[in-house]
């Protein structure tokens, strides 16, 4: 697995475990990219590692990240299901 996907799975496991199931199949990288994008947007950081550090350091940002993921869960689910359709 690539580092971005591993980082995204780590973030999901820690902050939004409900979405872990979406990291399966060929679309796992696409789902991971979306989760990382959300983390970087919420934290205002430029790298996945910086986003992780910011979320770990600030509980308020962690709540905002969880909220952002939940708001985008339909899109994450669509990515996952499009892979399962094939």
N, C-alpha and C positions, 0 to 999 in steps of 0.2 A: 504494500500500500504506500502511496506517496505521502510525503510529510504534511501536505495541506489537509488531506483526508484524515490522517491520524490526529492532527490538531483539532479539526472540526469534531471528530468523534469524542475527543477528550473534553472539549467544551460542552458538547451535548450531554455527555455522561454526567458532568459536574453540575450544569445549570438547567438543562432541559431534557431529562432522560426519556421523556415521552417520544422523542423523535429518533431515538437510536435505530429503530427498525428501518428507517428510510435510507440508511447507509449500506444498502445491499445492491448487488447487481451492477450493471454497466453504468448506471446513472449516479453511483455513489460519489464520484468526483464532482458531478454537477451539484448535487445536494451539498457536499462539503464546501464547494466554492460559495454557494449562497449563504451558508451558515457563517463562514469566515467573513464574507462581505458585510453581513449584518453586525458581526462583532466589531469589525473595524469602523463601521459607520457609527455605531453607538459610542465607541470609545474614542473616536477621532484619531485613530492610529493608522500607520501605513503598512505595518507588517502583522502577520498572524501572531507571532510571538509577542509583539508589543500589545496586541489586543488581549491576549491571555493574561499578560502581566497586569494590565489595567483592570480587567475584570476581577482578577484575584485580589487586587489592592483596594477596590472600591465596591462595597456591597450595593450601593445605589446604582452603579453602572451594571452590575450583575442583574439586578431587577429589570433595568431597562432592556438589557440584552434578552432576557427571558421573554419579556413582553413583545419585543420585536420579532423574535422567533415565532411566538404564538400567533402574532398578527400575520405572519407569512407562512403559517403551517399548511394552508391549502395549496400554495405553490410548491412547497416541499413534497407534499403528498402527491401532487400531480406529476412531479419529476419521477418519483418512485414508481407510481402506477403506470406511467408510460413505458417504463422498462419492463414491468411485469406483464403488460399487454402483449408484448412480442413473445 
